[in-house]
Amino acid sequence: MNKKLYVATLLTLGFVNNVSAIEVTGKLTQENAFYAESGTTNGAAGPHKDTKPFKSETSARIYIDGETNLLNSTFHVELQGFNDSQNPVSSYTDSEDYTQRETLREAYIDSNIGDWAIRTGKQQTVWGTADGMKLLDAINPTDFSELVQNQMEDSRIPVWMMNAEKINDNGSQFQVILADPKSSYIPGLSSIEDNSTRTVTVTRGNGAFGAKTSALSKTTKSVDQGHPFIMKGVDAISGSSNGILNIIPEMGAVARTFSALGAAFTPSYGSGFHLENWGYATVEEFVNNTGGGANFGGACPDYVRRESDANLPSAGSAYCLQEIAFNTNKDSTNLLSGMTYKTGAGDYDSDNPDTVFEYMPDATFKTFAQFAGAKSKYVREFSDTDVSAGFRYKDTTKGGLNFSLNYLRAPDTNSHIDLEWQNENGHKLTPSLVEDSSGGGSGATGYKSVKLTDPGGNSDYGSRGHVATDGTYRLDNPVTLVLKEKNAVVDNYGGSFDTTIETENFGPVVIRGEALYQKGVMTPIIDRAQMSVGNITEAFTAKKGDRFKYVIGTDITALTNMMVSFQFIQDRNLDYEDTTTTIANNYGRATNTVYDTDVTGARYTGDMASMSMQNQYQKAEKNKEFYSLYLSKPYGSSGQHRWNNIFIFEENGGKWNRLDTEYTLNDSTVLTAEYNKYFGSEDTMFGQFKAASNVQVGLKYSF
């Protein structure tokens, strides 16, 4: 269907040479932005100072409008030149397709065929009117490069579509849309190179047990690091320190190092010392030097020691694990931190985790054997054969109530992530939990370990390998965690209304509303019990469900000519999940005498925008509420200037306030300024951007 749409569009545009009239206009814009507060934005390598610039954007838009002899049509083309010399991320400094920076913004022809007005080409279609948010506006994706600071017409991404509209004899309107679907552009996610692979390679040297790290080869990298508007939920996917895309290969490198240690011990202790045989020792036992994980700390003084005093006693296991992680990833991800040499476990706290190994206290050595040498890969699976199709009906009742009914079936512009393990041949591996019954050295049974099995029934993955003659420990079957970005097809049923009521005190009062019922939306599900035992693909899943969103607003005019608009917005998750899961185990953590404690953890809907490793992958609200107040007033002798202010308060304390003004110098030149302040709880949609509060100044020249 898309190919036909493209062909029809291009053929139509090809007849533009039958031009009978043409007009060229344009607009030059210069905008500079500075941080208003010092601090560290999500995923940044370090803090910035206030007044530091992060944008110096120059854009030139050319508008070409004309008439053609073909079907008495008109056409419109919008071209854009773009440069941002101050953007901290190099890929955002110039044009890019399907962003707000693209060169060909719009290109369409308006024709009339019978009773139908048909617009064909690259364009925007607006169905919603809510302030500061998109509700019914589900056809065009959004560029969130500046979150929601930009005007909708700028952040909305035009797509190729056929838009046909008919005005009926009674004044009602019927509109049909066929569009080429695209994803929204999200900093830290959309710029990941498709099919990119992350790896960490540790080369073995001549340290104790022949396993000391002597070289480190890393191809892990942060995505858009330093961008001011990376959400915590995105940082949890691709961030340099917190993102699973980078954590997995570095955790795999740590597991690989332990495998090398095990291989080095084999000549003295036999083949049973291989990591994959330790199904009765967990991370927490290792950290606390108890149970099957006890008595490993003695390896640390000879393995890696940043302490200068060679006479210190043997390190605790927790410090050993931290030092191995440090030498593997050079502190680039939050694998483990806060461990001290003499006191061992230090800040380790699995009840309030904020590092990787704290989230997996019940994961066994055998589980990590499966991950030894693991890589990660990011893959996009957006289908080019899909098409967005919808319609809208608009009418007015005899009482003066304007209303619309609309339906759209389309891939969700906001993508979701599915995780799966694959072997080197790209075959999907199925995870299962297997119970150890050997008793191990401590007599414990019932430990659960992750086993990855391919379609042929083979489960020999992970740490099985050998030490080559060059001293390199080589794995035979390393695995890859594949992050698949997908866009679920969603059915959108919506409607809107507005009406005006005359009042004695406030004059005309506009009451308006929008509602949207969505079927098939994917939302993240967090399972802390599965996370605890290291079953990663089952700990982070996506669930299909329904949502109902609505906004109720009222508009009045106050102080002669000031528009005042108030809105109440609610997003209801109709398939919200908040329960607990239990994985039956017959052992107790941090003890070698009681073995009857199950692994129990919360299973819940995660907050897509703000969940992170530092807030325990925060739970979403079942019914999330927002309140907004919008003010707009002209000023000057003839009202030629204008100021606007929008304030949005979200449930749980997040806040955003934007004050902006336009000062008209003459018919062609306008000065602009705005102040965006984010504040409130840092674990909310808006509050997390406190350090990204900014001041922008600009100039617009039209010709």
N, C-alpha and C positions, 0 to 999 in steps of 0.2 A: 504493500500500500504506500509506503514511504517513497519508493522509487517512482511510482506513478505521480505522487504529489510533487516530487522534485522536477520531473520531466515537464509536468503541466506548468509549473512556476517558471522554469527556465525558458520554455517556449514562449510563454506570455511575455516575459521580460525581453525576449529577443525581438519583439515587434515594436520596441520603444523607438526604433529609428523612424517610425512614422509619426514624428513629433510635429505638432502644429504650434505649440507654445511651450516655453520653458522659463523657469525662474530659479536662480541660485542665490541662496542666503546662507548665513553661517553664524557661528558663535565661537569666540575664543574664551577659554576659561583658565585662570590660574588660581590654584588653591594650595596653601601651605598649612601644615598642621604641626602642633607641638604638644608634647605631653604636659598636662596641667599638674600632675603629681609625680613624685618619684616612687619607684617600686619595681617589682618584677612581674611582668606579664606571664601568662600561662605558657609553659614550655621554654621560656627564654633561658639563655645560658647564665645571665646575671641581671642585676638591677639596672635601671636607667635613672637619670636625673630628670627633675622637672625642667621644662623649657627645651628639652632635647627634641629636635625635629624628627618626624617620622614620615612626612609626606611633603613633596614639592611637585605637585601634579599640574602638568600643562596639557590641555586638550584643545583640539580644534575640530569642530563639527561642521560639516558642509551638508546643507539640505538642498536637494535638487527636486523640484516639483514641476510637472508639466502635463500637457494634454497630448493625446495621440488620436489619430484618425480611426484606430481600430476600436470598434464598438463604442466610440465616443468616450473612451476611457481616460482617466488621469493616473499619474504615477507619482511615487514618492521614493526617494533614495536618501538615506542618511549615512554619511561616511565620517569616520573619526580617526584623527591622529592623536597618539597618546604617548606621554613620557612622564615618569615619576623618578626624578633624580635622587630623592632622599629615602625611598622605600628601603627598609632594612633587609628585604628579601629580593634578591636580584631578579627572580622570575616575575615579579610584579612591576617591573620598571617600564615595560613596554606593552604593546598590544598582544592580546591572546583571544582566540576564538571562544565564543560562548561564555564570555565574561562581560562585565560592564566596560572592559577596556578594548573590546573587539573593533576591528576596522570597519566592517560592514555591519552597521547597527540595524538598519531597516532597508528593505527594498520590496515594494509591493505595487500592484496595479489595482485600481478601483474601477469596476465595470458594472453596468446595469444590464441584466438579461431578464426580460419580462418584468415581473414584480420583485425580482431579487436584486439586491445590491451585494456584489461579490468582491471581496478583497483577497487577492492571492499573492503570497510572497512572504518575506520575512517581516514579522510584525509583533505587536503586543496586543493582547486582548484583556480588558479589565472587566471583571464581574463584581469585584468587591469594592467597598468604600470605607472600610474601617480605618481609624487613625492609628498609625504606628505598627500595624500588623497586617498580614495577609490571611484571609479566611476563605472567601469564595474565589480568590485569585489563585487558582490551582493550575492554570494552563501553562503560563510562562514560569520557568524556574527563576530563582533569585540569586544574585551575587552577594554573598555575605562578607565580602572583603572588608567592609567597614560596618559590619554587623547590620544595624537598621538605621544608621545615621543618614545615609543618602536618601534623596527623594525616590519614591517608588518607581517613577518613570526612568530613573537612571540605574537603579539596582536591578530592575526587572530585565531578564535576558530575553530578547526577541528570538523567536523560533519560526521556522518555515511552517506555514499553515494556509488553509483555505477557509475563509470566514464568509459565510453567506447569511444575509439577513433580509427578512421580508416584513414590511409594514402592512398589516391587514386593514381592511376597510373600516373596522371599528376602532382603529388606532392602536391595537395591540401589536406586539412585535414577536417574531419568531427567528431565532438565530441558530445556525448549525456550524459546528467547528470540526475540522479535521486537521490535526497538528502533528508535527514531528517532535516526539518527546525528548527532553534533555534533563539532566540532573542539575540541581542547584550547585553553585560554586561555593565551597566551604574551605576556608584557609586551613592548612594542615592536613587536608584529606584529598581534595580534588586535584592537588598538584603532585600527588604521588605518581610516579611513573608506573604505568600498567605493566604487569608481569615482572616488577622489580623484585629482586631477591636480596635478603640480608644474611650475611654470614660473619662468623668470627672464627678465625683459625689460630689455634695455639700450637706453637712449635716447641717440642720437648728439648730440654737441655740436660746438664750433668749434675743437677742438684740431688738432694737426698731422694732415694728411691728412684732416681733417674727421671723425675717428673717436674723439676723446677721450670717455671716459665722463663724462656730466654728470648722469645720473640712473640709479637702479637700482630696479626694481620686482621684489620677490621674494615668491613665494607658497610657496617651499620651507619646510619646517618639520620639526622633529624630532618623533618619535613617542615619547611617554612619557619624554622626557628628564628625567633625575634619578631615575628609578625604580631602586631598588637592585639589582634582579635581572634586568636585561637581559643576555642572553647575547651574547657576541662575534659569534656566527653571526647573531643577529638584528640586531645593530648594523650588520653588513655589508650588511644589506638596507635598513633604514630609518633608520639613525643620521644625525644631523645632519652629522657630519664624515666618516664612513666608509661610509655607506649608499648603495648604487647608486641608490636611489629619489631621493635628493637630489643625488648627484654628476652624474647624466646631464644634468639641465637646466642645471646650472652649467657643466659642460663644454661643453654646447651654446651657452651664452652666450659662452664664450671663443672657440669656433669662429665664432660669429656676428661677434664683434669682428674676427677675422682676415679674415673675408669682407668686412667693411666696409672694412678697410684695403686689401684687394685691389681692391675697387670704386673706392676713391679713387685708386689708382695707375693704373687703367685708362686714363684720358685721356692719360697720359704714356707708358705702356708697351703699350697695346693690350689687347684683350679676353683675350689669353692669360694675363694676370696674375690672372684669377679663380682662387680657391682650388681649384676642382674640376679645374683643369688641372695642378696641381702633384702629379703622381703619382710624382715622382722625388725628393722631399725628405721625410725622416722626422723624428720628434721628436728622436731622438738626434743626427742631423746638425744639426738646428736648435740644440739645446742646446750642442753642441760646436763650432758654427760651421764645419762642414765640409760637403763635397759640395753637393748641391742646397739644403741648408738654411743655407748660409753667407751672411754679410753682411746679416742682418736686424737686428742689434743696434743699428744706428745710428738706428732709429726710436724707440728708447726715451727718449732725453733729451727729445724733444719730445712723446712720447706720454704717459708718466706718469713722474714722478720724485719719489720721497719724499726723495731726497738734497737737501740745501740748497745744495751747492756747484755752481753752474752751470758751472764750469770743468772738471768731471770729464770724462774722455774718454768716447767712445761706449760704452754698456753692452754687455756680452756678450749673446748671444741667450738664454741660460738666464735671466738676470736679466729680460730683456724679457718672456719667457713668464711668469715668476713675477709680474711687476708687472701684466700684463694679467689674469692669473688673480685677483690680489688685488683689482683694481678691479672685477672682475666679480662675485666672490662674497664679498668682504670677509672673506677667511680663514675662511669658514664650513665649507668642505670641504677635504680634503687633496689639492688638485690638484697643488701643487708648493710646496716650501719649502726653505729653507737656501741659496738662491742669493745670491751676493754681487755687488755692482755691479762691482768692479774685476776680480775673478777669474773671473767668468762662471759656469761650471758649478757651482761650490760643492760642495754635498753630493749632487749628482745621482749616483745609483748604481742603474742598471738591473739589476745582478746581485743586489742586496739591496734591493728596492723597498719603500717604505712610503708613497708618494704616487701619485696617479693616473697622471701622465705618466711616472713611472719604470716603471710596469707596461706601458707601450705604446711602447717605444723604436722599434719598427719600423713604427708607424702613420704613414702618409703624410699630407701636407696634404690630398690628395684624399679620403682616408678621413674626415678631420675635416670636410671640406666636406659630407659626407652628414649629419653630426650638427649642423650649424649651426642654432641656434635650437631644438634638440631639447627635448622635454618628456618627462615620465615620468607613468605612470598605474598605480594599483594596483587590481586587479580580483579579486573572489572568484568562483570557479566551483564552489561546493559545491552538488551537486544535491539538491533537496528531494524528489526522487522515489526516492532510494536508501533502502534499509532494511537494518539489521543483522539477520542471522539466524544462529542457532547453537544448539548443543545440548551437553549434558554428561552423561556417564554416570559414576556413582560406585558403588564396591563395595568389599568387603573380602574378602581371601582367607582361607582356613582358617588360614593361618599368622599372621594378624593384620596383614597389609600393607594399608593403606588406599590406594586409587588412584582417579584420575579420568582420563577421556579427554574431550577437548572439541574442538569445531570452531566457528569463527566466520568468516563472510564479511561484511565490513563495510568502509566507507570508513575509511582510516587516520585516527585521531584527531589525528595529527601531520601537518600539511600540508607540501607542497613548493611550490617556486616555479618556474614556467616563464617564460622571457623571449621576447618577440617584438617586432619593430619593426612599427609601423602608420603608415599615412598619415592625413591629416586626416579621411578618410572611413571610417576604422576597418578598412581592408583590410590584411591581413597582407602585409608586405614580406619577400621572401626574400633573405638575404644571400649574396653570392658574392665570391670574391677574383679580381680582374682584374689582369693584369700590364701594367705600363707598358712601352712599347717605343719611346718617343719619344727616349730618350737624355737629355732635359732639358739643362740647362746644363752638367752635369758629364760627360756621355757615358755615364751609367749606364743600364742597362736591367734589367728583371726585378723591379722593385719591385711588391709586391702591395698593392692598395688594396681596401677594402670597397665593394661596390656593392649598393644596396638596390633590388629590383625588385618592382613590384606585379603582381597577376594579369594585368593588361593588357599587361605588357611594358615599362611606363614605368619608367625609372630616373633620372629627372631630379628628384632629391630633395636637399635640403640648402641649399647656399649660394646658389643662383640667386635673385637678388632685385634690388632697385633702391633707390635713395635717393629718398625722397619729398620733396615740396616743403617739408614741415615739418622736414626734416633727419633723419627716422627712416629707418633702413635696414630695409626690409621684405623678408622672405623669402616666396617664392612657394609652396614645398612643404616646410614643416618636418615632421619625423617625431616620433613618440612611441614611447618604449620602454615597453611594457606588461608589468608584473609580474603574472602570473596565479597566484593562490593556489589550489591544487588539493588534493584528497584522493583518492589512488589507492585503488581497491577492493583489499583484501588478503585472501587466504585464510590463516587462522590455524589451525594444527593443534597442539594442545597436550596436556599431561598433567601429572599430579602424583602424588606418592606420599609416604607417611610411615609409619614403623614404629617401634616402641619395643623397645630391647634392654636387658635387665637386666644390669648389670655390678656387680662386687664393689666396685670403688673409687669409682665415680661414681653408683651407683644406676641408675635408668632413664635411658637415653640415647635421645633421639629423632633419627632420621635421616630427613631429608626432602629433597625435590627437586621442581623444576618444569622443564619444557622447553617451548619454543615454536618451531615452524617456520613461517616466514612466506613466502608467495609473493606477489610483486608490490609489494614495498616500494620506494619511490622514494628515492634518495640523490643528493646533489649531486656532480657531476663538474666538476673544474677543468681547463681546458686552457690552459696558459701560453703555448703557441705562438700560439694564436688570440688570446689576450689581448694578446700582444706586437704584433700587427698591427692591433689595434683591432676585431677581430670579436667584439663583446661577447656577442651571443646564443649564439655557439658556444663562447665561453670559459666561460660559466656555464650548464650544462645539468643535467638530472636524468635518472637512469638507473633503469630498473626491474630489480629483482633479488630474490634470496632471502636470508633471514637465518635463523640458528639461534641461539637464546638459551637459556641454561639456568642454573640455580642449584642448588647442592648445599649443604645446611646441616645443622648438628647442634645440638641443644639439650640442656643438662644443668642440673642444680641444684647449686650450690656454696654453701658457707658457710651452710648450713642452708636458706635460702630465697631465695638469689639466682639468678635465671635467667641463664644464660650461653648466648649463641647466636652461632655463627660461620657465615659464608656465603662461598662462592666463586661468583662470577658471571662469566659470559663471554658476550659478544655477538660472534658470528662472521658476518662479511659474506661470503657464499658467492659473490658476484659482484663482489668487490673489484677495483678497477682501479688499476694502477700501471705506467705505461709512458711512452714519449715520443712526441711527434708532431713531424713536420717539414713546414714549408711551404717549398717550393723557391723560393729567391730567387737572383738572379745578381748580387748586390751585397754589399758588406761594410759593416757599420755603422761610423760614425765614421771613414770614409776615402773618398777619391774616386779611388783607384787600383786597388783590388781589389773586384771585383763578383761573387764566387762563394761567398758565405757564405749558407747556408740559415738559416731561422728555426726553431730547435729548442727545444722546451719540454716540461716534464713534463705528463702527463695522468694524473690520479689522482682517487680518491675523497676528497672534502673532509670535514673534521670538522664536522659540522652544528652542534655546540654552540659550538665555540671558534675556528673559522677567522675571520680578520680581515685587513684590509689591513696591519696591523702585524706579522703573523706569516706573511706570504706565502701567505695563504689555506691554512692548515695542512692537511697530509695526515692523513686518519683512519688509525687502526690497523685492520689486517685482522681481528684478533681482539682486541677490547678486553676487559680483565679488571678486575674489581673484587673487593675483599675487605672484608668487614664484620664487626665485633664488636659485639654488643649485650648490654648488662648491664641488669638490672632487679631492684630489691630494695625490699621494704617496710621501713619503720622506724617507730619509735614504740612505746609500751608495748603496743599491741594491733595493731601493723602497719597503722595507719590512714593513714600517709603513705607516699610512694613516690618513689624517684629512679630515673632511667633515663639510660643513656648509649649512644649509637651512634657508632661511628667507622667511616668508610668511606675506604679507600685505593684510588685508581684508578691504572691503569697510566700511566706517565710522570710520576707524582709529585703528582697532585692529592689533596687531603685535606679531609675535612669531619668535624667532631666536634660533636655536640650533647649537652649535659648539661642535663637538665631535672628538675624536682622538683614534686610536688604535696603541699601541706601542708593537711591537713583541719582546719579550725577547729571545725566542727560538722557536723551532718547535711546542712546546706544550703549551707555556704560553704567554698570551697577556694581557697587561695592558690597561684599558680603562678609559676615562674621558669625561664628557660632561657638558655643561652649557646651560640650558634652560632659556631664558628670555622672559617673557610675559609683554607687555607694550601697551600704547595707551589707547583709550577709554575703560572704565571699563564696558560699556554696549555693548560689542562685544564678539564674540566667544572666541577670544584669550585674549583680554584686561582684561576680568573679572578675569583672573588668575594671575594678577600681583603679588599678595602675595604668589603665588605658584611657582614663579621663583626659580630655584634650581640648585645645583651643584651635580653631581654624579661621583663617582669614583668606579672602579671595577677591577676584575681580572678574567680571563677565563683560565681554564686548561683543555686541551683535552687529551684523552688517547684512 
